[in-house]
Amino acid sequence: MSARLLLFTGKGGVGKTTLAAATATALAAGGRKALVVSTDPAHSLGDALGVPLSGQVTEIEGGLHAAQVDPRALVDDAWRDLRGHLRTVLAGAGVDELDAEELTVLPGVEELLALSEVQRLTRNGPWDVVVVDCGPTAETLRLLALPEAFASYLERLFPTHRRVVRGLLAGVAGSGTVEKWDATADALGRLAEELEQLRGLLTSSTTSVRLVLTPERVVAAETRRTVTALALQGIRVDGVVANRVVPDPGADRGPAAEWLRTRRAEQDAVLAELGDLGAVRTVEHRAAEPVGTAALLDVAESLYQGRDPLDGAADDGPLLHVERTGELEYTLRLALPVGDSSLDLARVGDDLAVTVDGRRRLVALPSLLKRCLVTGAELDDTGLAVRFAPDPDLWMR
């Protein structure tokens, strides 16, 4: 059984690494086998834990383990053989050897392999929970979209049906090299299967993202966009954490207290505006940087206040579902927290193209709606509702 997977991300500099490490430390202290692993190129997880880390899992103390994924080493070990297969395909199709070499250096491969390593650890390790310290928000969104993007790329170049690939390659190269092409087709098939498993892991009910922010309007605005972007990818957000909230000065009336009071009032106003995202956990700003497990446990106590760090991470239901809303009308509901984001819809064949703040996702329509026309759309309390009615030209086919 796969471990529970919890990913932390947020705008750079908000303290997500510290909170990811604190959460894993608290989980281990509570009796769970916990692994905290970082895919952040900044390599600051070891600094937070106060120990040097590598790509090999290191035991920090009872129940708590940690690792820093090294994407470069993964590329050298895991990507070399597949690149060789891809060069074979491209060369057989008449692509110059040097061009084939360049074409197989695909953007995002390092990040994709880092995510695959997280999947391997989650699936094969003895962990109850795997906590991932991801990179800053923009990098994380790209990272989490890679399995689907790569799968789409692979499908366009090399169709799923193995006989189609085999026939195409044999036709290009001649029957004498069919065995060589078969090995290539097998390698591509394994990659496609792994991408599908990776996509399944990210959208599983046992996986969720926890967003970290500091109570500032610019950061809060990015957090809102991130919630929508993750929902668009079918990935759950199970909570928002506001870090570095200034302490309440109480009844003190000195100059420093007045500054704290003003700053705290500004932060409280930002947090109030995030109320529609659910309960926002808060962590007060500390005078000393928390380093080491003892300090991280103190942060976790402030964050979770004795509650299970995994509480409140229930599945909110499917991103997409269809209901009949009239005799000849159907409504497709997308649970997207769009808010004030810009939204655009378009029908692309059997897909519905949904674009929110410049991020586009092709939503495969259920078979029932493929024979329907879009008649309208609106935002309501559940998210986006798109109305469909039967297309007279297709319905009777």
C-alpha positions as a Markdown table, in Angstrom:
| # | Residue | x | y | z |
|---|---|---|---|---|
| 1 | Met | 0.0 | 0.0 | 0.0 |
| 2 | Ser | 1.4 | 3.4 | -1.0 |
| 3 | Ala | 2.2 | 5.9 | 1.7 |
| 4 | Arg | 0.2 | 9.1 | 2.3 |
| 5 | Leu | 1.8 | 11.8 | 0.1 |
| 6 | Leu | 1.8 | 15.4 | 1.3 |
| 7 | Leu | 3.5 | 18.1 | -0.8 |
| 8 | Phe | 4.4 | 21.6 | 0.5 |
| 9 | Thr | 4.9 | 24.5 | -1.8 |
| 10 | Gly | 4.6 | 28.3 | -1.8 |
| 11 | Lys | 6.2 | 31.4 | -3.1 |
| 12 | Gly | 9.9 | 31.5 | -2.6 |
| 13 | Gly | 11.0 | 32.6 | 0.8 |
| 14 | Val | 7.8 | 31.9 | 2.7 |
| 15 | Gly | 9.3 | 29.1 | 4.8 |
| 16 | Lys | 7.8 | 26.0 | 3.2 |
| 17 | Thr | 10.9 | 24.0 | 3.8 |
| 18 | Thr | 10.8 | 24.6 | 7.5 |
| 19 | Leu | 7.1 | 23.8 | 7.7 |
| 20 | Ala | 7.5 | 20.6 | 5.7 |
| 21 | Ala | 10.4 | 19.5 | 7.9 |
| 22 | Ala | 8.4 | 20.4 | 11.0 |
| 23 | Thr | 5.4 | 18.4 | 9.8 |
| 24 | Ala | 7.5 | 15.3 | 9.1 |
| 25 | Thr | 9.2 | 15.6 | 12.5 |
| 26 | Ala | 5.8 | 15.9 | 14.3 |
| 27 | Leu | 4.5 | 12.9 | 12.4 |
| 28 | Ala | 7.5 | 10.8 | 13.4 |
| 29 | Ala | 7.2 | 11.9 | 17.0 |
| 30 | Gly | 3.6 | 10.8 | 16.9 |
| 31 | Gly | 4.6 | 7.2 | 16.0 |
| 32 | Arg | 4.5 | 7.2 | 12.2 |
| 33 | Lys | 7.3 | 6.3 | 9.9 |
| 34 | Ala | 7.9 | 9.5 | 8.1 |
| 35 | Leu | 10.1 | 10.5 | 5.2 |
| 36 | Val | 10.7 | 14.1 | 4.3 |
| 37 | Val | 12.2 | 14.5 | 0.8 |
| 38 | Ser | 13.1 | 17.7 | -1.1 |
| 39 | Thr | 12.9 | 18.3 | -4.8 |
| 40 | Asp | 13.7 | 22.0 | -4.3 |
| 41 | Pro | 17.0 | 22.9 | -6.2 |
| 42 | Ala | 17.8 | 25.3 | -3.2 |
| 43 | His | 18.8 | 22.2 | -1.2 |
| 44 | Ser | 17.8 | 23.8 | 2.1 |
| 45 | Leu | 16.1 | 20.8 | 3.8 |
| 46 | Gly | 19.3 | 19.6 | 5.3 |
| 47 | Asp | 19.9 | 23.1 | 6.7 |
| 48 | Ala | 16.5 | 23.0 | 8.4 |
| 49 | Leu | 17.1 | 19.6 | 9.9 |
| 50 | Gly | 20.7 | 20.5 | 10.8 |
| 51 | Val | 22.2 | 17.5 | 9.0 |
| 52 | Pro | 23.8 | 17.0 | 5.6 |
| 53 | Leu | 21.6 | 15.2 | 3.1 |
| 54 | Ser | 22.1 | 13.3 | -0.2 |
| 55 | Gly | 20.1 | 11.4 | -2.6 |
| 56 | Gln | 20.2 | 8.4 | -0.3 |
| 57 | Val | 17.6 | 8.2 | 2.5 |
| 58 | Thr | 19.2 | 9.1 | 5.9 |
| 59 | Glu | 17.7 | 8.3 | 9.3 |
| 60 | Ile | 17.6 | 11.5 | 11.4 |
| 61 | Glu | 16.1 | 10.0 | 14.5 |
| 62 | Gly | 13.5 | 7.4 | 15.5 |
| 63 | Gly | 10.9 | 7.2 | 12.8 |
| 64 | Leu | 12.1 | 10.3 | 10.9 |
| 65 | His | 14.1 | 9.9 | 7.6 |
| 66 | Ala | 15.1 | 12.4 | 5.0 |
| 67 | Ala | 16.6 | 12.7 | 1.5 |
| 68 | Gln | 17.5 | 15.4 | -1.0 |
| 69 | Val | 16.7 | 14.3 | -4.6 |
| 70 | Asp | 19.5 | 14.8 | -7.0 |
| 71 | Pro | 17.9 | 15.2 | -10.5 |
| 72 | Arg | 21.2 | 15.3 | -12.3 |
| 73 | Ala | 22.2 | 11.9 | -11.0 |
| 74 | Leu | 18.8 | 10.5 | -12.0 |
| 75 | Val | 19.2 | 11.8 | -15.5 |
| 76 | Asp | 22.6 | 10.1 | -15.8 |
| 77 | Asp | 21.3 | 6.8 | -14.5 |
| 78 | Ala | 17.7 | 6.6 | -15.8 |
| 79 | Trp | 17.4 | 8.7 | -18.9 |
| 80 | Arg | 20.5 | 7.5 | -20.8 |
| 81 | Asp | 19.0 | 4.3 | -22.1 |
| 82 | Leu | 15.7 | 5.9 | -23.1 |
| 83 | Arg | 17.5 | 8.7 | -24.9 |
| 84 | Gly | 19.4 | 6.0 | -26.9 |
| 85 | His | 16.1 | 4.5 | -27.9 |
| 86 | Leu | 14.7 | 7.9 | -28.9 |
| 87 | Arg | 17.8 | 8.6 | -31.0 |
| 88 | Thr | 17.2 | 5.3 | -32.8 |
| 89 | Val | 13.6 | 6.3 | -33.6 |
| 90 | Leu | 14.6 | 9.7 | -34.9 |
| 91 | Ala | 17.6 | 8.5 | -36.9 |
| 92 | Gly | 15.4 | 5.9 | -38.5 |
| 93 | Ala | 13.0 | 8.6 | -39.5 |
| 94 | Gly | 15.8 | 10.4 | -41.3 |
| 95 | Val | 16.7 | 12.9 | -38.6 |
| 96 | Asp | 20.4 | 13.8 | -38.6 |
| 97 | Glu | 22.4 | 12.3 | -35.7 |
| 98 | Leu | 23.3 | 15.7 | -34.2 |
| 99 | Asp | 19.7 | 16.9 | -34.5 |
| 100 | Ala | 18.5 | 13.7 | -32.9 |
| 101 | Glu | 20.9 | 14.3 | -30.0 |
| 102 | Glu | 19.5 | 17.7 | -29.4 |
| 103 | Leu | 15.9 | 16.6 | -29.7 |
| 104 | Thr | 16.3 | 14.0 | -27.0 |
| 105 | Val | 17.4 | 16.6 | -24.4 |
| 106 | Leu | 13.8 | 17.4 | -23.4 |
| 107 | Pro | 13.0 | 20.3 | -21.1 |
| 108 | Gly | 11.7 | 19.2 | -17.8 |
| 109 | Val | 13.3 | 15.8 | -17.8 |
| 110 | Glu | 15.2 | 16.4 | -14.5 |
| 111 | Glu | 12.1 | 17.6 | -12.7 |
| 112 | Leu | 10.1 | 14.6 | -14.1 |
| 113 | Leu | 12.7 | 12.2 | -12.9 |
| 114 | Ala | 12.7 | 13.9 | -9.5 |
| 115 | Leu | 9.0 | 13.3 | -9.3 |
| 116 | Ser | 9.4 | 9.7 | -10.4 |
| 117 | Glu | 11.9 | 9.3 | -7.5 |
| 118 | Val | 9.3 | 10.6 | -5.1 |
| 119 | Gln | 6.9 | 8.1 | -6.5 |
| 120 | Arg | 9.4 | 5.2 | -6.1 |
| 121 | Leu | 10.0 | 6.2 | -2.5 |
| 122 | Thr | 6.3 | 6.5 | -1.8 |
| 123 | Arg | 5.4 | 3.2 | -3.4 |
| 124 | Asn | 8.3 | 1.0 | -2.2 |
| 125 | Gly | 9.5 | 2.4 | 1.1 |
| 126 | Pro | 8.2 | 1.4 | 4.6 |
| 127 | Trp | 6.8 | 4.9 | 5.2 |
| 128 | Asp | 3.4 | 5.8 | 6.5 |
| 129 | Val | 3.8 | 9.3 | 5.2 |
| 130 | Val | 6.0 | 11.0 | 2.7 |
| 131 | Val | 6.3 | 14.8 | 3.0 |
| 132 | Val | 7.7 | 16.6 | 0.0 |
| 133 | Asp | 9.4 | 20.0 | 0.1 |
| 134 | Cys | 8.7 | 21.2 | -3.4 |
| 135 | Gly | 10.3 | 24.2 | -5.2 |
| 136 | Pro | 8.6 | 27.6 | -5.3 |
| 137 | Thr | 5.0 | 27.7 | -6.6 |
| 138 | Ala | 5.7 | 28.4 | -10.3 |
| 139 | Glu | 8.2 | 25.5 | -10.5 |
| 140 | Thr | 5.9 | 23.2 | -8.6 |
| 141 | Leu | 2.9 | 23.9 | -10.9 |
| 142 | Arg | 5.1 | 23.0 | -13.8 |
| 143 | Leu | 6.5 | 20.0 | -12.0 |
| 144 | Leu | 3.0 | 18.6 | -11.3 |
| 145 | Ala | 1.8 | 19.2 | -14.8 |
| 146 | Leu | 4.8 | 17.3 | -16.4 |
| 147 | Pro | 3.4 | 13.7 | -16.3 |
| 148 | Glu | 0.3 | 14.7 | -18.3 |
| 149 | Ala | 2.3 | 16.9 | -20.6 |
| 150 | Phe | 4.9 | 14.2 | -21.3 |
| 151 | Ala | 2.2 | 11.6 | -21.8 |
| 152 | Ser | 0.5 | 13.8 | -24.4 |
| 153 | Tyr | 3.9 | 14.4 | -26.1 |
| 154 | Leu | 4.6 | 10.7 | -26.1 |
| 155 | Glu | 1.2 | 9.8 | -27.4 |
| 156 | Arg | 1.5 | 12.2 | -30.3 |
| 157 | Leu | 4.9 | 10.9 | -31.4 |
| 158 | Phe | 4.4 | 7.2 | -30.6 |
| 159 | Pro | 0.7 | 6.0 | -30.5 |
| 160 | Thr | -0.4 | 3.7 | -27.8 |
| 161 | His | -1.1 | 0.7 | -30.0 |
| 162 | Arg | 2.2 | -1.2 | -30.1 |
| 163 | Arg | 1.5 | -2.7 | -33.6 |
| 164 | Val | 1.0 | 0.8 | -35.0 |
| 165 | Val | 4.4 | 1.8 | -33.6 |
| 166 | Arg | 6.0 | -1.4 | -34.8 |
| 167 | Gly | 4.5 | -1.2 | -38.2 |
| 168 | Leu | 5.6 | 2.5 | -38.6 |
| 169 | Leu | 9.1 | 1.8 | -37.4 |
| 170 | Ala | 9.5 | -1.3 | -39.5 |
| 171 | Gly | 8.3 | 0.6 | -42.5 |
| 172 | Val | 10.8 | 3.3 | -42.0 |
| 173 | Ala | 13.8 | 1.1 | -41.3 |
| 174 | Gly | 13.0 | -2.1 | -43.1 |
| 175 | Ser | 12.1 | -5.5 | -41.8 |
| 176 | Gly | 15.7 | -6.4 | -40.9 |
| 177 | Thr | 15.7 | -4.1 | -37.9 |
| 178 | Val | 12.3 | -5.0 | -36.4 |
| 179 | Glu | 13.8 | -6.4 | -33.3 |
| 180 | Lys | 15.7 | -3.2 | -32.6 |
| 181 | Trp | 12.5 | -1.2 | -33.1 |
| 182 | Asp | 10.6 | -3.6 | -30.8 |
| 183 | Ala | 13.0 | -2.8 | -28.0 |
| 184 | Thr | 12.4 | 0.9 | -28.6 |
| 185 | Ala | 8.7 | 0.4 | -28.6 |
| 186 | Asp | 8.9 | -1.6 | -25.4 |
| 187 | Ala | 10.9 | 1.2 | -23.7 |
| 188 | Leu | 8.5 | 3.8 | -24.8 |
| 189 | Gly | 5.6 | 1.7 | -23.6 |
| 190 | Arg | 7.2 | 1.4 | -20.2 |
| 191 | Leu | 7.6 | 5.2 | -20.1 |
| 192 | Ala | 4.0 | 5.7 | -21.0 |
| 193 | Glu | 2.9 | 3.3 | -18.2 |
| 194 | Glu | 5.1 | 5.0 | -15.7 |
| 195 | Leu | 3.7 | 8.5 | -16.6 |
| 196 | Glu | 0.2 | 7.1 | -16.2 |
| 197 | Gln | 1.1 | 5.8 | -12.8 |
| 198 | Leu | 2.7 | 9.0 | -11.8 |
| 199 | Arg | -0.4 | 11.0 | -12.9 |
| 200 | Gly | -2.6 | 8.5 | -10.9 |
| 201 | Leu | -0.5 | 9.1 | -7.8 |
| 202 | Leu | -0.8 | 12.9 | -8.0 |
| 203 | Thr | -4.6 | 12.8 | -8.4 |
| 204 | Ser | -5.1 | 10.0 | -5.8 |
| 205 | Ser | -7.1 | 10.6 | -2.7 |
| 206 | Thr | -4.0 | 9.8 | -0.7 |
| 207 | Thr | -2.1 | 12.8 | -2.2 |
| 208 | Ser | -2.6 | 16.4 | -1.4 |
| 209 | Val | -0.8 | 19.8 | -1.5 |
| 210 | Arg | -0.4 | 22.1 | 1.4 |
| 211 | Leu | 0.2 | 25.8 | 0.5 |
| 212 | Val | 2.4 | 28.0 | 2.5 |
| 213 | Leu | 2.2 | 31.8 | 2.4 |
| 214 | Thr | 3.1 | 34.9 | 4.4 |
| 215 | Pro | 0.2 | 37.2 | 5.1 |
| 216 | Glu | 0.9 | 39.7 | 2.3 |
| 217 | Arg | -1.5 | 40.6 | -0.5 |
| 218 | Val | 0.9 | 39.8 | -3.3 |
| 219 | Val | 1.6 | 36.4 | -1.8 |
| 220 | Ala | -2.1 | 35.7 | -1.1 |
| 221 | Ala | -3.0 | 36.5 | -4.7 |
| 222 | Glu | -0.5 | 34.0 | -5.9 |
| 223 | Thr | -1.8 | 31.4 | -3.5 |
| 224 | Arg | -5.4 | 31.9 | -4.9 |
| 225 | Arg | -4.1 | 31.3 | -8.4 |
| 226 | Thr | -2.2 | 28.3 | -7.3 |
| 227 | Val | -5.4 | 26.7 | -5.7 |
| 228 | Thr | -7.2 | 27.1 | -9.0 |
| 229 | Ala | -4.3 | 25.8 | -11.1 |
| 230 | Leu | -4.0 | 22.7 | -8.9 |
| 231 | Ala | -7.7 | 22.1 | -9.1 |
| 232 | Leu | -7.5 | 22.4 | -12.8 |
| 233 | Gln | -5.0 | 19.6 | -12.8 |
| 234 | Gly | -7.2 | 17.4 | -10.5 |
| 235 | Ile | -4.8 | 17.8 | -7.5 |
| 236 | Arg | -6.2 | 18.4 | -4.1 |
| 237 | Val | -5.2 | 21.2 | -1.8 |
| 238 | Asp | -5.9 | 20.1 | 1.8 |
| 239 | Gly | -4.9 | 23.3 | 3.6 |
| 240 | Val | -3.3 | 26.7 | 3.7 |
| 241 | Val | -0.7 | 27.8 | 6.2 |
| 242 | Ala | 0.2 | 31.4 | 7.0 |
| 243 | Asn | 3.7 | 31.6 | 8.2 |
| 244 | Arg | 5.6 | 34.4 | 10.0 |
| 245 | Val | 2.5 | 36.1 | 11.5 |
| 246 | Val | 3.8 | 38.8 | 13.8 |
| 247 | Pro | 3.0 | 38.3 | 17.5 |
| 248 | Asp | 0.2 | 40.1 | 19.2 |
| 249 | Pro | 1.8 | 42.8 | 21.5 |
| 250 | Gly | -1.1 | 42.7 | 23.9 |
| 251 | Ala | -1.6 | 45.7 | 26.1 |
| 252 | Asp | 1.9 | 47.1 | 25.6 |
| 253 | Arg | 1.8 | 50.7 | 24.2 |
| 254 | Gly | 5.4 | 51.3 | 23.4 |
| 255 | Pro | 6.7 | 52.3 | 19.9 |
| 256 | Ala | 7.6 | 48.7 | 19.0 |
| 257 | Ala | 4.2 | 47.5 | 20.2 |
| 258 | Glu | 2.4 | 50.0 | 18.0 |
| 259 | Trp | 4.4 | 48.8 | 15.0 |
| 260 | Leu | 3.6 | 45.2 | 15.7 |
| 261 | Arg | -0.1 | 46.1 | 16.3 |
| 262 | Thr | -0.3 | 47.9 | 12.9 |
| 263 | Arg | 1.5 | 45.1 | 11.1 |
| 264 | Arg | -0.6 | 42.4 | 12.7 |
| 265 | Ala | -3.8 | 44.3 | 11.7 |
| 266 | Glu | -2.7 | 44.3 | 8.1 |
| 267 | Gln | -1.9 | 40.6 | 8.2 |
| 268 | Asp | -5.3 | 39.8 | 9.8 |
| 269 | Ala | -7.0 | 41.7 | 7.0 |
| 270 | Val | -5.2 | 39.6 | 4.4 |
| 271 | Leu | -6.1 | 36.3 | 6.3 |
| 272 | Ala | -9.7 | 37.3 | 6.5 |
| 273 | Glu | -9.9 | 37.7 | 2.7 |
| 274 | Leu | -8.6 | 34.1 | 2.4 |
| 275 | Gly | -11.5 | 32.8 | 4.4 |
| 276 | Asp | -13.2 | 31.2 | 1.4 |
| 277 | Leu | -10.2 | 28.9 | 1.0 |
| 278 | Gly | -11.2 | 27.3 | 4.4 |
| 279 | Ala | -9.5 | 27.4 | 7.7 |
| 280 | Val | -6.0 | 28.9 | 7.4 |
| 281 | Arg | -3.5 | 27.6 | 10.0 |
| 282 | Thr | -1.0 | 30.2 | 11.3 |
| 283 | Val | 2.5 | 30.2 | 12.7 |
| 284 | Glu | 3.9 | 33.2 | 14.5 |
| 285 | His | 7.2 | 34.7 | 13.5 |
| 286 | Arg | 10.1 | 33.6 | 15.6 |
| 287 | Ala | 13.1 | 35.6 | 16.7 |
| 288 | Ala | 15.5 | 32.7 | 16.1 |
| 289 | Glu | 15.6 | 30.5 | 13.0 |
| 290 | Pro | 14.3 | 27.0 | 13.8 |
| 291 | Val | 17.1 | 24.5 | 13.0 |
| 292 | Gly | 17.1 | 20.9 | 14.2 |
| 293 | Thr | 14.4 | 18.5 | 15.3 |
| 294 | Ala | 13.8 | 20.1 | 18.7 |
| 295 | Ala | 13.1 | 23.5 | 17.2 |
| 296 | Leu | 11.0 | 22.0 | 14.4 |
| 297 | Leu | 8.8 | 20.2 | 16.9 |
| 298 | Asp | 8.2 | 23.5 | 18.6 |
| 299 | Val | 7.1 | 25.0 | 15.2 |
| 300 | Ala | 4.9 | 22.0 | 14.6 |
| 301 | Glu | 3.2 | 22.5 | 18.0 |
| 302 | Ser | 2.5 | 26.1 | 17.1 |
| 303 | Leu | 1.2 | 25.0 | 13.7 |
| 304 | Tyr | -1.0 | 22.0 | 14.7 |
| 305 | Gln | -1.6 | 22.7 | 18.4 |
| 306 | Gly | -1.6 | 19.1 | 19.4 |
| 307 | Arg | -3.8 | 17.9 | 16.5 |
| 308 | Asp | -2.8 | 15.3 | 14.0 |
| 309 | Pro | -0.9 | 17.0 | 11.1 |
| 310 | Leu | -3.0 | 15.0 | 8.6 |
| 311 | Asp | -6.3 | 16.1 | 10.1 |
| 312 | Gly | -8.5 | 18.1 | 7.7 |
| 313 | Ala | -7.1 | 16.3 | 4.6 |
| 314 | Ala | -10.4 | 14.6 | 3.6 |
| 315 | Asp | -11.2 | 14.0 | 0.0 |
| 316 | Asp | -13.5 | 16.9 | -1.2 |
| 317 | Gly | -14.9 | 14.8 | -4.0 |
| 318 | Pro | -14.3 | 14.6 | -7.7 |
| 319 | Leu | -13.1 | 17.6 | -9.7 |
| 320 | Leu | -15.6 | 16.8 | -12.5 |
| 321 | His | -19.1 | 15.3 | -12.5 |
| 322 | Val | -22.1 | 15.4 | -14.8 |
| 323 | Glu | -25.8 | 15.7 | -13.8 |
| 324 | Arg | -29.0 | 15.9 | -15.7 |
| 325 | Thr | -30.6 | 19.3 | -15.1 |
| 326 | Gly | -33.5 | 19.2 | -17.6 |
| 327 | Glu | -35.2 | 16.9 | -20.0 |
| 328 | Leu | -32.7 | 17.6 | -22.7 |
| 329 | Glu | -30.0 | 19.5 | -20.7 |
| 330 | Tyr | -26.9 | 18.3 | -18.9 |
| 331 | Thr | -24.5 | 20.2 | -16.7 |
| 332 | Leu | -20.8 | 19.5 | -16.3 |
| 333 | Arg | -19.5 | 20.8 | -13.0 |
| 334 | Leu | -15.9 | 21.6 | -12.5 |
| 335 | Ala | -14.9 | 22.2 | -8.8 |
| 336 | Leu | -12.6 | 25.1 | -9.6 |
| 337 | Pro | -12.2 | 28.0 | -7.1 |
| 338 | Val | -12.0 | 30.5 | -9.9 |
| 339 | Gly | -12.8 | 33.6 | -7.9 |
| 340 | Asp | -11.7 | 36.8 | -9.7 |
| 341 | Ser | -9.5 | 34.8 | -12.2 |
| 342 | Ser | -9.9 | 35.2 | -15.9 |
| 343 | Leu | -11.7 | 32.3 | -17.4 |
| 344 | Asp | -12.1 | 31.1 | -21.0 |
| 345 | Leu | -13.8 | 28.1 | -22.4 |
| 346 | Ala | -13.6 | 26.5 | -25.9 |
| 347 | Arg | -14.7 | 23.2 | -27.4 |
| 348 | Val | -11.8 | 21.3 | -29.0 |
| 349 | Gly | -13.2 | 18.2 | -30.6 |
| 350 | Asp | -14.2 | 15.8 | -27.8 |
| 351 | Asp | -12.5 | 18.0 | -25.2 |
| 352 | Leu | -13.4 | 21.1 | -23.3 |
| 353 | Ala | -10.5 | 23.6 | -23.2 |
| 354 | Val | -10.6 | 25.4 | -19.8 |
| 355 | Thr | -8.1 | 28.3 | -19.5 |
| 356 | Val | -7.8 | 30.1 | -16.1 |
| 357 | Asp | -5.3 | 32.9 | -15.7 |
| 358 | Gly | -3.4 | 31.7 | -18.8 |
| 359 | Arg | -3.2 | 28.0 | -17.7 |
| 360 | Arg | -5.0 | 25.7 | -20.1 |
| 361 | Arg | -6.3 | 22.2 | -19.5 |
| 362 | Leu | -8.1 | 20.0 | -21.9 |
| 363 | Val | -10.8 | 18.2 | -20.0 |
| 364 | Ala | -11.9 | 15.0 | -21.8 |
| 365 | Leu | -15.7 | 15.0 | -22.1 |
| 366 | Pro | -17.7 | 12.0 | -20.9 |
| 367 | Ser | -19.1 | 10.0 | -23.9 |
| 368 | Leu | -22.6 | 11.4 | -23.3 |
| 369 | Leu | -21.4 | 15.0 | -23.8 |
| 370 | Lys | -19.4 | 14.4 | -26.9 |
| 371 | Arg | -22.6 | 14.4 | -28.8 |
| 372 | Cys | -23.8 | 17.7 | -27.2 |
| 373 | Leu | -23.3 | 21.4 | -27.8 |
| 374 | Val | -22.3 | 23.9 | -25.1 |
| 375 | Thr | -25.3 | 26.1 | -24.5 |
| 376 | Gly | -24.0 | 28.2 | -21.6 |
| 377 | Ala | -21.7 | 28.5 | -18.6 |
| 378 | Glu | -21.7 | 30.2 | -15.2 |
| 379 | Leu | -19.9 | 30.3 | -11.9 |
| 380 | Asp | -21.7 | 29.3 | -8.8 |
| 381 | Asp | -20.9 | 28.1 | -5.3 |
| 382 | Thr | -19.6 | 24.7 | -6.6 |
| 383 | Gly | -17.3 | 26.3 | -9.1 |
| 384 | Leu | -17.8 | 26.3 | -12.9 |
| 385 | Ala | -21.0 | 24.9 | -14.4 |
| 386 | Val | -21.1 | 24.3 | -18.2 |
| 387 | Arg | -24.5 | 23.5 | -19.7 |
| 388 | Phe | -24.9 | 21.1 | -22.7 |
| 389 | Ala | -27.8 | 20.1 | -24.9 |
| 390 | Pro | -27.9 | 17.3 | -27.6 |
| 391 | Asp | -26.5 | 18.2 | -31.0 |
| 392 | Pro | -29.3 | 17.2 | -33.4 |
| 393 | Asp | -26.7 | 16.2 | -36.1 |
| 394 | Leu | -25.0 | 13.8 | -33.8 |
| 395 | Trp | -27.5 | 12.6 | -31.2 |
| 396 | Met | -29.3 | 10.1 | -33.5 |
| 397 | Arg | -26.0 | 8.5 | -34.8 |
